[in-house]
Structures are given as C-alpha cells and as structure tokens.
Amino acid sequence: MEIVHYPVLHEEVLANLPIKDGDSLMIDCTTGEGGHTSLFLSRYPDLKVIGLDRDRVIQQKAIERLRPFGSRFTPVLSSFDDYLESAAPDIADAILFDLGISMFHYVESERGFSFRRDEKLDMRLNPEEGISAADIVNGYQEEALADVIYRYGEERYSRRIARAIVARRQEKAIERSAELAEIIAGAVPREYRYGRIHPATRTFQALRIEVNGELSRIEPALRSAIRVLRKGGRIGVITFHSLEDRIVKWFFKDEAAKEDPEIRIITKKPIVPSEKEEEENAPSRSAKLRVIEKI
C-alpha cells in the first residue's frame, strides 16, 4: 500500500521559516516521506535541502518523491542529533524538526508501532540498531518497565500494566503487538478499557520513546542546531505530545533569557493547526509549532 505522509502545519511552517533569495540551505532533520522538503523545494527554486532520517526504508520513499529536484536534495542516513553535532557552524538558513512518527511506521513498516495491528513487536526507527520493544517487555524488571510506561506514557495504570506483562511473559515471550495490546486492555479497569482512547495508547507511546531514545536527543540536537544556523536563520520544531513540547519550550525560553542570547523566540505561543487541517488530517490535532530566530 502506498501511503504519502501529509505534511503537518505545512502552510504555517512555510510562513514562519522564510528562505532568503539566492543560494540557501535548509536542513530537514526528520525528512520522513519528504512532505515538508517537497514544499520548500517547490517554493524556493535556488534552495538546497539536506534531509536526515534514521530509517533507510522511509528514506528511499523520500528519495523517489524528491527525485524531480535532482541534486537540490541530499539524503543523509543519520539521527539528527548525531548529524548536527558534527556539522559545520553557520551553514543553514533554516532547520526543521517534525518530531512526529510518520504514518508509514504505523501503516506500512510492519514493526509493531500500532496496537491495532498484529505485527512483530519491534518499534525501532532504525531496525539495524538498538533494542526492540520486545526486548523491553520481555527483559526489563517489573519496576523499571512500570517506570518507563509512567514516565514516557504518563500512564496512571503503569504498575498494573507492568505486572500483567511480567505475569504473561513467564508463560511465554511476548512477541506480537496485538498480544501486548490485549494484555494491557486486560490489566486496566473496565471504564478505562472502553474510554476515550485505546487503553494501549500511552504504553505503546512509552515503549516507542524508550526504544528510540526520542526525548534524550531533543535538547542536544537543538543546541547543535543553533550553532549550525546562520544569523537571521530560523529553527522550527513540530511536537505532538506534552513531553516533547515541554523540552522544546523550556530550552528555547532558557536560551532566549540568557544575558547574551543567541536566539529570540518568534512564536510566543505555539502555532496549532487550523480547524480545516484538523478535519482533513486527524493526526495533526495534537501538533504544535515553535519557532526561534538566531540573532
């Protein structure tokens, strides 16, 4: 099945990350299927984009999508924190982070990101490195597992869920996403099981964050991004849950409040999707865009 990722807050991103005329460089730190990059390359005929991604498979989709732009798009297989740490200073006119997980991972990757599918329990953005979600649910001690679910999923029933997971894995290893979702649903109270969101939502989010080290990468990457950005350039960050947004918000506030600041905050309040976009693209509903400028 061919899924094309809908670029969230696309009009707002274009409006708040203006590119100067002439040769310019943008770094798309989370290229995904290339939605945002395609918009920028189409609008700015002299712009070049370096597109980063940890996932070799989804990067190939972006390469195919952006092939008409030729050498103006350069794909790099790397996590954004690693790439920015070693990048030269003062080279980019704009840097964009879209911290959301692409629809590709939920619908096509077959790595167990979705609790609505029966897939191998993996959740790695780069399947060639690190531990999988199955390693965590089958290997972490009960207390450590509960802590992960509570810290990264903000799940109030984390202890009950961890206890149920440990009890089940003593019978046999938990290897499939549907099996894990069933265990979670059976561990929580009935009213929670049939509540507003699926009872496995928060636990799956927590496991994905732990597997990919998502939160620990944000602040180092933003710090490096400021160094890599030229004066007058802007950084835009799209977040999708409070844990990400809190890190971005306070990092920018602290940097802007320094005695001799390098940045100023453009978005005093985060930009959120319009009602029209929320109707057309349900996953955008929790998105927030924050923008700073290097001074």
C-alpha positions in Angstrom: 0.0 0.0 0.0 1.4 3.4 -1.0 1.0 6.0 1.8 2.1 9.6 1.3 2.7 11.4 4.6 0.6 14.6 4.9 3.0 17.4 6.0 1.5 18.8 9.2 1.1 22.6 9.6 2.6 23.0 6.1 1.3 26.5 5.5 2.4 27.6 8.9 5.8 26.1 8.5 6.4 27.8 5.2 5.2 31.1 6.6 7.4 31.0 9.6 10.6 29.7 8.0 11.1 32.1 5.2 14.1 31.5 2.9 16.2 34.3 1.5 16.7 34.7 -2.2 19.7 33.1 -3.8 21.6 30.1 -2.8 20.3 28.9 0.6 20.5 25.7 2.6 17.8 24.1 4.8 18.2 21.0 7.0 15.1 18.8 7.3 16.0 16.9 10.4 13.1 14.5 10.2 12.5 14.1 6.4 10.1 11.1 6.6 8.5 10.8 3.2 9.7 14.2 2.2 6.4 16.2 2.5 7.9 19.4 4.0 11.0 19.2 1.9 9.0 19.0 -1.2 7.0 22.1 -0.3 10.2 24.1 0.4 12.0 23.0 -2.8 8.9 23.8 -4.9 8.6 27.3 -3.4 12.3 28.3 -3.5 14.0 27.3 -6.8 17.5 28.1 -5.5 17.1 26.2 -2.2 19.1 23.1 -1.4 17.9 20.7 1.4 19.9 18.2 3.4 17.3 15.6 4.5 18.1 13.4 7.6 16.4 10.2 8.6 17.2 7.2 10.7 15.1 4.8 8.7 16.6 3.5 5.4 13.2 2.3 4.1 11.3 5.5 4.5 14.3 7.5 3.2 14.0 5.6 -0.1 10.4 6.8 -0.3 11.6 10.4 0.1 14.3 9.9 -2.4 11.8 8.8 -5.0 9.4 11.5 -4.2 12.1 14.2 -4.4 13.9 12.9 -7.5 12.5 15.7 -9.7 14.5 18.2 -7.7 17.8 16.5 -8.6 20.9 17.5 -6.7 19.0 20.1 -4.7 18.0 17.3 -2.3 20.8 15.4 -0.4 19.6 12.5 1.7 21.7 11.5 4.8 21.0 8.4 6.8 21.6 9.6 10.4 19.9 10.6 13.6 19.5 14.4 13.8 21.5 14.7 17.0 24.5 12.8 15.6 24.5 14.8 12.3 24.1 18.2 13.8 26.8 17.6 16.5 29.4 17.1 13.7 28.0 19.6 11.2 29.9 22.8 10.4 28.8 26.0 12.1 26.8 28.8 10.4 25.8 26.9 7.3 22.0 26.6 7.4 19.3 29.2 6.7 16.5 27.1 8.2 16.3 23.9 10.2 13.1 22.0 10.6 12.2 19.2 13.1 9.0 17.3 12.8 9.1 15.1 15.8 6.0 13.1 14.9 6.1 9.5 13.8 5.2 9.1 10.1 2.1 7.2 9.0 4.5 4.9 7.2 5.6 3.5 10.5 2.1 2.8 11.7 0.7 1.5 8.4 3.5 0.1 6.3 6.6 -0.7 8.3 5.2 -3.9 10.0 7.3 -3.1 13.1 4.6 -3.1 15.7 4.1 0.6 16.2 0.3 0.3 16.1 -1.7 -1.6 18.8 -4.4 -2.1 16.1 -2.2 -4.4 14.1 -0.8 -7.9 14.7 2.9 -7.4 13.9 6.3 -8.3 15.2 6.9 -6.1 18.3 9.9 -4.0 17.3 9.2 -0.2 17.1 12.8 0.7 16.1 13.0 3.6 13.7 16.3 2.1 12.6 15.9 -1.7 12.6 19.6 -2.1 12.4 20.5 -0.7 15.8 19.4 -0.7 19.4 16.9 -2.8 21.4 13.4 -3.6 20.3 10.1 -3.2 22.1 10.1 -7.0 22.5 13.4 -6.8 24.3 12.0 -4.3 26.7 8.7 -6.0 27.6 10.5 -9.4 27.9 13.7 -8.2 29.6 13.1 -5.2 31.8 12.4 -5.8 35.5 8.8 -5.0 36.6 9.7 -1.8 38.4 11.8 -0.5 35.5 9.1 -1.4 33.0 6.5 0.4 35.1 8.7 3.5 35.3 9.1 3.6 31.5 5.4 3.4 31.0 4.7 6.1 33.6 7.5 8.5 32.6 7.1 8.3 28.8 3.4 7.4 28.5 2.1 9.3 31.6 0.0 6.2 32.1 -1.7 6.1 35.5 -2.1 2.3 35.5 1.6 1.7 34.7 2.1 -0.6 37.7 -0.9 -2.8 36.8 0.2 -3.0 33.2 3.8 -3.8 34.1 2.6 -6.5 36.5 0.4 -8.1 33.8 3.2 -8.0 31.2 5.6 -9.8 33.6 3.0 -12.4 34.5 2.3 -13.2 30.8 6.0 -13.3 29.8 6.6 -16.0 32.5 4.3 -18.2 30.4 5.9 -17.3 27.1 7.7 -14.4 25.4 5.6 -11.5 24.2 6.5 -11.1 20.5 3.4 -9.5 18.8 1.9 -6.0 19.0 -1.7 -7.4 19.2 -0.8 -9.7 22.0 0.7 -6.8 24.0 -2.4 -4.7 23.4 -4.6 -7.5 24.7 -2.5 -7.8 27.8 -2.8 -4.1 28.5 -6.5 -4.0 27.9 -7.0 -6.8 30.4 -4.9 -5.1 33.0 -6.8 -1.9 33.3 -10.3 -1.1 34.8 -13.3 -1.7 32.6 -14.2 2.0 32.4 -10.7 2.8 31.2 -10.6 -0.1 28.8 -13.6 1.4 26.9 -12.7 5.1 27.4 -11.9 7.9 25.1 -8.6 6.5 23.8 -7.5 2.9 23.4 -6.0 1.6 26.7 -2.7 0.7 25.0 -2.1 4.1 23.5 0.1 5.5 26.3 2.0 2.3 26.8 2.8 2.0 23.1 4.0 5.6 23.1 6.2 5.0 26.1 7.8 1.9 24.6 8.4 3.7 21.3 10.1 6.6 23.1 12.3 4.2 25.1 13.3 2.1 22.1 14.4 5.1 20.0 15.7 7.4 22.8 13.4 10.1 21.4 13.4 12.6 24.3 17.0 12.5 25.2 18.0 13.5 21.7 16.0 16.7 21.5 17.9 19.2 23.7 21.4 18.2 22.4 20.1 18.5 18.8 18.6 21.9 19.4 21.8 23.2 21.0 23.8 22.0 18.0 21.2 23.4 15.6 21.7 26.9 16.9 25.4 26.6 16.2 24.8 25.3 12.7 22.3 28.0 11.9 23.3 31.3 10.3 22.4 34.6 11.9 18.9 35.5 10.8 18.1 31.9 10.2 15.2 30.1 11.9 14.6 26.8 13.6 11.1 25.3 13.6 10.1 22.4 15.8 6.8 20.5 15.5 5.9 18.4 18.5 3.0 16.0 19.1 2.8 15.4 22.8 3.4 17.3 26.0 6.7 15.6 26.9 8.4 16.7 23.6 6.8 20.2 23.7 7.9 20.8 27.3 11.5 20.1 26.4 11.4 22.4 23.4 9.5 25.2 25.1 11.9 25.4 28.1 15.1 25.0 26.1 14.1 27.9 23.9 13.0 30.0 26.9 16.2 29.4 28.8 18.3 30.2 25.7 16.4 33.4 25.0 16.7 34.5 28.6 20.5 34.4 28.7 22.4 37.6 29.4 23.8 37.5 25.9 21.3 35.4 23.9 21.9 33.9 20.5 18.2 33.5 19.8 14.9 35.2 20.0 11.5 33.5 20.2 9.3 34.1 17.2 6.2 32.1 18.5 5.3 33.4 21.9 2.6 30.8 21.9 2.9 27.6 19.8 1.1 27.6 16.5 -1.6 24.9 16.2 -3.5 23.5 13.2 -6.5 25.2 11.8 -9.9 23.6 12.2 -9.8 22.8 8.4 -6.5 21.0 8.8 -7.7 19.1 11.8 -10.8 17.9 9.8 -8.7 16.9 6.9 -5.8 15.3 8.8 -6.8 13.9 12.2 -3.2 13.2 13.4 -2.5 16.9 13.2 -4.8 17.7 16.1 -2.1 17.5 18.8 0.6 19.2 16.7 2.4 22.4 18.0 4.9 24.5 16.1 7.5 26.6 17.9 10.0 28.9 16.0 13.1 30.8 17.0 15.5 33.0 15.1 19.3 33.3 15.5 20.3 36.9 16.3 
